[in-house]
Amino acid sequence: MYHIDELISLVKHAATRLLFIETASTSAVGELARRLSTETILPEAVPIYVIDGEPDGTYSWTFGKFKTPPILQLTGKGERVVSRGRLVVPQDQPIILLIEQFELLSPEDQRAFAHLADGEGGEYALAKGSLVIAVVSRGGMGRVESGSLNRGMVFGLDRA
């Protein structure tokens, strides 16, 4: 188990941009995200976006809902072209994506969200310097898809 100060120090030097945090305290993870936003990624704070892995939660997002569909675009020459889909969060600047109850997402969604940070997301990848924090309830790490776990670092977080 780590305290927030210890985790921030470890993340500053980590090569991965995907963290799995096992904890019983969502408030501690919120504090961790706020501190990482201001202390590690860029000189200025980066925005934090929070989604819920609970399938019936108010702020629940499957990966399919997290991306926008392609749309027709009319060019200045009057031609119609298909604009590619993108994410509902900015992809042109670093962000922190905090996913609560990550273990409740389907294995396919877990892998898709992991790809946002590991460089394999293609057109759906987050900007360089972004961080994905996958919050897993205490005892729930066994429900996280193994291929996703292999792409990040796993930590336990104390309340303090």
WOUR-V984867 format. One record per run of one state. SS is the DSSP state (helix for helix, strand for strand, loop for the rest). FROM is the first residue (numbers start at 1). LEN is the number of residues. If there is no record, write none. Layout:
SS_FROM_LEN ; SS_FROM_LEN
This chain:
loop_1_1 ; strand_2_1 ; loop_3_1 ; helix_4_9 ; loop_13_5 ; strand_18_6 ; loop_24_2 ; helix_26_14 ; loop_40_8 ; strand_48_5 ; loop_53_7 ; strand_60_1 ; loop_61_2 ; helix_63_4 ; strand_67_1 ; loop_68_3 ; strand_71_4 ; loop_75_5 ; strand_80_4 ; loop_84_3 ; strand_87_1 ; loop_88_8 ; strand_96_5 ; loop_101_1 ; helix_102_3 ; loop_105_2 ; helix_107_12 ; loop_119_3 ; helix_122_3 ; loop_125_6 ; strand_131_7 ; loop_138_3 ; helix_141_3 ; loop_144_2 ; helix_146_4 ; loop_150_3 ; strand_153_5 ; loop_158_3
